[in-house]
Amino acid sequence: MEQGRERGTPDTGPDGPEGPAHRPAGRTRRGLLALLVAAAVAVPLAGAARPQAPAPPPAQVPPPAVAGLDATYAAHRANAAEAARTAADHGYRKRATAERRIARGQLLHFDGRGAGLVTEVLGDLAHADRVAVLVPGSDTGIDTYGRFRATALALHQRLTREAPTGVRTAVVAWLGYETPGTLSPSVTTTGRAEEAAPELRTFIGDVRAVAAPRARVSLLCHSYGSVVCARAAAGLDVDDLVFLGSPGTGADTAAGLRTRARVWAARGADDWVEHVPHLDAGLFGTTVGFGADPVSEEYGARVFAAGDGGHSDYFAPGSPSLANLTRIVLGDTQEVTR
């Protein structure tokens, strides 16, 4: 996996044991790689502030298969409304406005503490035959949730319009992990993804428990979200695993994800993530960088057309990428344009 290193054990070079003269060069190389990855990922976007608005703890509700969807939605809506009142009382007007909007949705989870966590359903999950779960990338929280929801809404509208008669669809916006800040060191490592992966596995199990029997479930993962999905992929009960604008997944190949799902990847022609170095290296006890490029031939994913869009355009109405994502979710995989 660690393509940024030369082959051999950590203390062995290609021609034998490393002497003292070689070690500084190795450390320098890894340091430069870390800086290169950090710069490539961080520079194109401005970091979002992460206000610590006061909020009540999340509602304690059994899994939706036990509590029922209506009871789950109601409990988390009430919690989001309470969080909005608390934020407003303490002068956090922007946060309060965002939380009031969120409180109108079908919420499978809400936690207003810190940057915030939200899981919202668009459509009738209990009767859906086709379910898309969206996983966002960096700098996504309650204050920026509107733009993430907009991607889910664009997909939901197109699915509703194009689904064959009798096929019911649902889209789930899963902001179920603390995303890294774009300008933070954590955005260049797999740490946040490793923490998030168990939560995503549990959530997919919950979706399977409440959706229609044998529903087709597609996991659509954007940017750093692709690292989260890759960490959760082994044995995950999904039919499609889609990487959008991915800086890498931490796996050398699609086969290395150990998933039964079809693995897809796309990158828009104007996506800055193309310039991220597809390398990884051990540094200070962690791994910096995400390895192989998911749209490369060597990776082995099914690469589909995403048009001329940039890093935030994969769900843009009328785009080739949204058309192909719709086909993937509906199971019309032979119609996906490459």
Secondary structure by P-SEA (a helix, b strand, c coil): cccccccccccccccccccaaaaaaaaaaaaaaaaaaaaaacccbbbbbbccccccccccccccccccaaaaaaaaaaaaaaaaaaaaaacaaaaaaaaaaaaacccccccccccbbbbbbccccccccbbbbbbbccccccccaaaaaaaaaaaaaaaaacccccccbbbbbccccccccccccccccaaaaaaaaaaaaaaaaaaaaccccccbbbbbbccaaaaaaaaacccccccbbbbccccccccccccccccccbbbbbbcccccccccccbbbbcccccccccccccccccccccccccccccccccccccaaaaaaaaaaacccccccc
